[in-house]
């Protein structure tokens, strides 16, 4: 309310006329008169000297004017910032992902449409990314966790069978396919607890009545691929995440491979914001989960 009163004071002071100020503000003359009277009565001051057909600033009005001018400038700056952000000429899109493989195509499409928007991508496991989303540290999260939560909007990005990846010198490298029993005889390179690739691997072995074999825990996909290149073991990953690299051999499962789904999440209450809505429009193909 004070903002309306000060805006009216500012315009009357600029115009030197209540009638002209009313026209500029697109309100009635009595409204302008009432606002000035309310401001004066609220604080027990006299802001204008009324003369025939004209108003002049009092001493208090003169002292108030530069303060209100600064407020008007800040309001203009806020309006400019919000208009630019609303038209996507300003802003920062924060993406959290378990890996870049399923989201970069959409990021490229978004950047082409909205080059002024800053983009950052944080990498972590599925649970870390969902935690960051709920804490507003990121705007959208890419995760292989299938979470049913009414606070979240979920979109399926990909559904990929998992494969075994080995070094060309590995015993399985020339095999046409691999069974879970063969996998159980390998030294496995696996992610940390909280990773869905690890959970899918453990679940497949457990359902087949096989224990998790000797393994090395490595905290990132990229580090796992480098470990494979160095001949340190085999790993089970979604086929869509395997880099094209002659030092990495992909061996499919003989039957019933584990399947990993990749989802994009955002908070349900933020789906209609311009920034997130614009990014969702860049997802292709897009299928609601």
Buried (B, 14 or more C-beta within 10 A) or exposed (E): EEEBBBBBBBBBBBBBBBEBBBBEBEBEBEBBBBBBEBBBEEEEBEBBEEEEEEBEBBEBBEEBBEEBEEBBEEEEEEEEEEEEBEEBEBBEBBBBBBBBBBBEBBBEBBBEEBEEBEBEBBBBBBBBBBBBBBEEEBBBBBBBBEBEEEEBBBBBBBEBBBBBBBBEEBEBBEBEBBBBEBBBEBEBBBBEEBBBBBBBBBEBBEEEEBEEBEBEEBEBBEEBBBBBBEEBBBBBBBBBBBEEEEBBBEBBBBEEBBEBBBBBBBBEEBBEBEBBEBBBEBBEEEEEB
